[in-house]
């Protein structure tokens, strides 16, 4: 069997994704009941390549490896230099000879795919400019914990058609959820992305709109993300103008069902894409969602590197 990687949600069957979620839930329950996890990754090392900084990605993968008895080895961009200081395929083969897995948080999606092509150990996409599959799966874990099931639920994503929206749409489609993307003109997912997503999950219910209020009317989950991602700082003034009216605030929440929960993948810019009152309010699940990055990552590592 070839080495299994986790590069995109579309590359995995619903059954495979359900299995990872089940392992994540089992390990989370074990940690809470006993204060520790079985050392499924004892003696194993995950190489963690960071071109982009992240509080949640670094903490979740490093802590996950520690709790499973292994080690997370931090490799900063200046030490690796994917495609600049050293060819990506060389990095993949060097780390495969020393480590048991490779995690990459990179700008270029092609670099992650190239790592996976040449690595002989599992490669995990911890974020690229194109997708964020670990975040999306941790989000579905949060939704599942809150409602008990995923199928038939509706997620309304209010904001930028970015890497998170791309991965979430496919994840929702895999689990029978409706996905509604509410974005201003020129900030929705491009047509070729929409076509690719529908070809990957042809049965999914995927809707787009420019009306954020209508998008949330039947939503079980209201999701938002920063309007200005890393690498877009020069566009900040334009983006703030374009996204005016797409804030997840008390007025928007009032248009949604009373049982709706609010998610945000963080970091949040309070008062911009989400109001302080909503972020700290009773419908927010933002911080349990952040914690679930640890638990999903742990389940993923246990499956890819621990044979679970």
C-alpha positions as CSV (number, residue, x, y, z in Angstrom):
1,X,0.0,0.0,0.0
2,X,1.3,3.5,-0.8
3,X,1.9,5.9,2.0
4,X,-1.3,7.7,2.9
5,X,-1.2,11.5,3.2
6,X,-3.7,14.1,4.3
7,X,-3.5,16.8,1.6
8,X,-7.1,17.4,0.8
9,X,-10.5,16.2,2.1
10,X,-11.6,15.4,-1.4
11,X,-9.0,12.7,-1.6
12,X,-10.6,10.7,1.2
13,X,-13.8,8.8,1.3
14,X,-16.5,9.7,3.8
15,X,-15.8,6.4,5.6
16,X,-12.1,7.2,6.0
17,X,-12.9,10.7,7.3
18,X,-15.5,9.2,9.7
19,X,-12.9,6.8,11.0
20,X,-10.5,9.7,11.7
21,X,-13.2,11.6,13.6
22,X,-14.1,8.4,15.6
23,X,-10.4,8.0,16.6
24,X,-10.2,11.7,17.5
25,X,-13.3,11.4,19.7
26,X,-12.0,8.2,21.4
27,X,-8.7,9.8,22.2
28,X,-10.4,13.0,23.4
29,X,-12.6,10.9,25.7
30,X,-9.7,8.9,27.0
31,X,-7.7,12.0,27.8
32,X,-10.6,13.5,29.7
33,X,-11.4,10.4,31.7
34,X,-7.8,9.3,32.5
35,X,-5.7,12.4,32.1
36,X,-3.5,10.8,29.4
37,X,-3.5,8.9,26.1
38,X,-2.0,5.6,25.2
39,X,1.5,6.2,23.8
40,X,0.5,5.2,20.2
41,X,3.4,7.2,18.7
42,X,6.1,6.4,21.2
43,X,9.6,7.0,19.7
44,X,8.1,8.7,16.6
45,X,8.9,12.2,15.4
46,X,6.7,14.6,13.3
47,X,8.7,17.2,11.3
48,X,6.7,20.5,11.4
49,X,7.5,22.9,8.6
50,X,6.3,26.5,9.1
51,X,6.4,29.1,6.3
52,X,3.4,30.8,8.1
53,X,3.2,31.3,11.8
54,X,0.2,29.9,13.8
55,X,-0.7,29.6,17.4
56,X,-3.2,26.8,17.0
57,X,-1.4,24.8,14.4
58,X,1.9,24.7,16.2
59,X,0.3,24.1,19.6
60,X,-2.1,21.4,18.4
61,X,0.4,19.3,16.5
62,X,3.2,19.6,19.1
63,X,0.8,18.8,22.0
64,X,-0.8,16.0,20.1
65,X,2.6,14.3,19.5
66,X,3.5,14.7,23.1
67,X,0.3,13.3,24.4
68,X,0.7,10.3,22.1
69,X,4.2,9.7,23.3
70,X,6.1,11.2,20.3
71,X,7.9,14.4,19.5
72,X,7.0,17.4,17.3
73,X,10.2,18.8,15.6
74,X,9.7,22.5,14.8
75,X,11.4,23.6,11.5
76,X,11.2,27.3,10.7
77,X,11.1,28.6,7.1
78,X,14.7,30.0,7.3
79,X,15.9,26.5,8.3
80,X,14.2,24.7,5.4
81,X,13.4,27.2,2.6
82,X,11.2,25.0,0.5
83,X,12.1,25.5,-3.1
84,X,14.4,28.4,-2.2
85,X,17.2,27.2,0.1
86,X,16.6,23.6,-0.8
87,X,14.5,21.7,-3.4
88,X,11.2,20.5,-2.1
89,X,11.8,16.9,-3.3
90,X,15.2,16.9,-1.4
91,X,13.5,18.1,1.8
92,X,10.9,15.4,1.4
93,X,13.5,12.6,1.1
94,X,15.8,13.9,3.8
95,X,13.0,14.2,6.4
96,X,11.6,10.8,5.3
97,X,14.9,9.3,6.3
98,X,14.9,10.9,9.8
99,X,11.3,11.4,10.8
100,X,8.1,9.4,10.8
101,X,5.8,12.1,9.4
102,X,5.9,15.6,7.8
103,X,3.5,18.4,8.5
104,X,3.6,21.6,6.3
105,X,2.0,25.0,6.8
106,X,3.0,26.7,3.5
107,X,2.0,29.4,1.1
108,X,2.1,27.2,-2.0
109,X,-0.2,24.3,-2.3
110,X,2.1,22.8,-5.0
111,X,4.9,22.5,-2.4
112,X,2.7,20.3,-0.2
113,X,1.8,18.1,-3.1
114,X,5.5,17.9,-4.1
115,X,6.4,16.9,-0.5
116,X,3.8,14.1,-0.7
117,X,5.0,13.0,-4.1
118,X,8.6,12.4,-2.8
119,X,8.1,11.6,0.8
120,X,8.0,8.0,2.0
121,X,6.3,9.0,5.3
122,X,2.9,10.6,5.7
123,X,2.6,14.2,4.8
124,X,-0.1,16.5,6.3
125,X,-1.4,19.7,4.9
126,X,-1.7,22.0,7.9
127,X,-2.7,25.0,5.6
128,X,-1.8,26.3,2.2
129,X,-3.1,29.3,0.4
130,X,-5.5,26.9,-1.4
131,X,-6.9,24.8,1.4
132,X,-7.1,24.1,5.2
133,X,-8.3,20.5,5.6
134,X,-7.3,20.0,9.2
135,X,-9.2,23.1,10.2
136,X,-12.3,22.0,8.3
137,X,-12.4,18.5,9.9
138,X,-11.9,20.0,13.4
139,X,-14.8,22.2,12.7
140,X,-17.0,19.3,11.7
141,X,-15.9,17.5,14.9
142,X,-17.2,20.6,16.8
143,X,-20.5,20.6,14.9
144,X,-21.0,16.9,15.5
145,X,-20.4,17.2,19.2
146,X,-22.9,20.1,19.4
147,X,-25.7,18.5,17.4
148,X,-25.0,14.8,17.6
149,X,-24.9,14.4,13.9
150,X,-23.8,16.1,10.7
151,X,-26.1,14.9,7.9
152,X,-28.9,17.4,7.0
153,X,-27.4,20.3,8.9
154,X,-26.8,23.7,7.2
155,X,-23.6,25.7,7.4
156,X,-23.6,29.3,6.3
157,X,-20.2,30.7,5.7
158,X,-20.3,34.5,5.8
159,X,-17.2,36.2,4.4
160,X,-14.3,35.6,2.0
161,X,-14.2,32.6,-0.4
162,X,-10.8,31.6,0.8
163,X,-8.9,28.4,1.7
164,X,-11.0,27.7,4.7
165,X,-14.3,28.1,2.7
166,X,-12.9,25.8,0.0
167,X,-12.1,23.0,2.5
168,X,-15.3,23.4,4.5
169,X,-17.5,23.2,1.4
170,X,-16.0,19.8,0.5
171,X,-16.1,18.6,4.1
172,X,-19.8,19.5,4.3
173,X,-20.5,17.8,1.1
174,X,-18.8,14.6,2.2
175,X,-21.0,14.4,5.3
176,X,-24.4,15.4,3.7
177,X,-24.5,19.0,5.0
178,X,-25.7,21.9,3.0
179,X,-23.1,24.7,2.5
180,X,-24.1,28.3,1.8
181,X,-21.4,30.8,0.9
182,X,-22.3,34.5,1.4
183,X,-19.7,36.7,-0.1
184,X,-19.5,40.2,-1.7
185,X,-19.0,40.5,-5.4
186,X,-15.5,39.4,-6.5
187,X,-14.9,37.6,-3.2
188,X,-16.8,34.4,-3.7
189,X,-15.0,31.2,-4.8
190,X,-14.0,31.4,-8.5
191,X,-16.1,29.5,-11.0
192,X,-13.3,26.9,-11.6
193,X,-13.2,26.1,-7.9
194,X,-16.9,25.7,-7.8
195,X,-16.8,23.4,-10.7
196,X,-14.0,21.3,-9.2
197,X,-15.8,21.1,-5.8
198,X,-19.0,19.9,-7.5
199,X,-17.1,17.3,-9.5
200,X,-15.5,16.0,-6.3
201,X,-18.8,15.9,-4.3
202,X,-21.5,15.9,-7.0
203,X,-24.3,15.1,-4.5
204,X,-23.7,18.1,-2.3
205,X,-26.1,21.1,-1.8
206,X,-23.9,24.1,-2.4
207,X,-25.4,27.6,-2.7
208,X,-23.9,31.0,-3.1
209,X,-25.4,34.4,-2.4
210,X,-24.5,38.0,-1.7
211,X,-27.1,38.3,1.0
212,X,-25.7,37.4,4.4
213,X,-29.1,37.7,6.1
214,X,-30.8,35.3,3.8
215,X,-27.8,32.9,4.1
216,X,-28.2,32.4,7.8
217,X,-32.1,32.1,7.9
218,X,-32.0,28.3,8.1
219,X,-28.4,27.9,9.4
220,X,-27.4,25.5,12.1
221,X,-23.9,26.8,11.9
222,X,-22.7,30.4,11.1
223,X,-19.1,30.5,10.2
224,X,-16.7,33.4,9.6
225,X,-13.0,34.1,9.1
226,X,-10.8,37.1,8.9
227,X,-11.3,39.3,5.9
228,X,-7.6,40.0,5.5
229,X,-5.5,36.8,5.5
230,X,-1.7,36.6,5.6
231,X,-0.3,38.0,2.4
232,X,-3.2,40.3,1.8
233,X,-2.2,43.2,4.1
234,X,-1.7,45.6,1.1
235,X,-5.4,45.1,0.2
236,X,-6.7,45.7,3.8
237,X,-8.4,49.1,3.1
238,X,-10.2,47.8,0.0
239,X,-11.2,44.5,1.7
240,X,-12.7,46.3,4.7
241,X,-14.8,48.4,2.3
242,X,-15.9,45.4,0.3
243,X,-16.9,43.3,3.3
244,X,-18.9,46.0,5.0
245,X,-22.2,44.4,5.9
246,X,-20.8,40.9,6.2
247,X,-20.0,41.1,9.9
248,X,-21.3,38.3,12.1
249,X,-23.0,40.5,14.8
250,X,-26.1,40.5,16.9
251,X,-28.3,41.8,14.1
252,X,-27.2,38.9,11.8
253,X,-27.5,36.3,14.5
254,X,-31.1,37.5,15.2
255,X,-32.0,36.4,11.6
256,X,-30.8,32.9,12.3
257,X,-32.5,30.0,14.2
258,X,-32.1,30.3,17.9
259,X,-30.2,27.0,18.1
260,X,-27.6,28.2,15.6
261,X,-23.9,28.1,16.8
262,X,-21.1,30.5,15.7
263,X,-17.7,29.3,14.6
264,X,-14.5,31.2,13.7
265,X,-11.2,29.6,12.9
266,X,-9.2,32.4,14.6
267,X,-7.3,34.7,14.9
268,X,-10.4,36.9,15.2
269,X,-10.4,40.7,14.7
270,X,-13.1,41.7,17.1
271,X,-15.4,44.3,15.7
272,X,-14.5,43.6,12.1
273,X,-15.7,40.2,10.8
274,X,-17.3,39.3,14.2
275,X,-18.6,41.4,17.0
276,X,-17.3,41.1,20.6
277,X,-20.8,40.2,21.8
278,X,-21.2,37.3,19.4
279,X,-17.7,36.0,19.9
280,X,-18.2,36.0,23.7
281,X,-21.9,35.1,23.6
282,X,-23.8,31.9,24.4
283,X,-24.0,30.8,20.8
284,X,-20.3,31.0,20.2
285,X,-18.4,27.7,20.1
286,X,-15.2,29.4,18.9
287,X,-12.9,28.2,21.8
288,X,-14.2,24.6,21.9
289,X,-13.6,24.7,18.2
290,X,-10.0,25.8,18.7
291,X,-9.4,23.1,21.2
292,X,-10.7,20.5,18.8
293,X,-7.8,21.3,16.5
294,X,-5.8,19.3,19.1
295,X,-8.2,16.4,19.2
296,X,-8.7,16.1,15.4
297,X,-4.9,16.4,14.8
298,X,-4.4,13.7,17.4
299,X,-6.8,11.4,15.7
300,X,-5.2,12.1,12.3
301,X,-1.7,11.4,13.6
302,X,-2.9,8.2,15.3
303,X,-4.3,7.0,12.0
304,X,-1.5,8.0,9.7
305,X,1.5,7.3,11.9
306,X,0.1,4.9,14.6
307,X,-1.9,2.4,12.5
308,X,-5.2,3.1,14.3
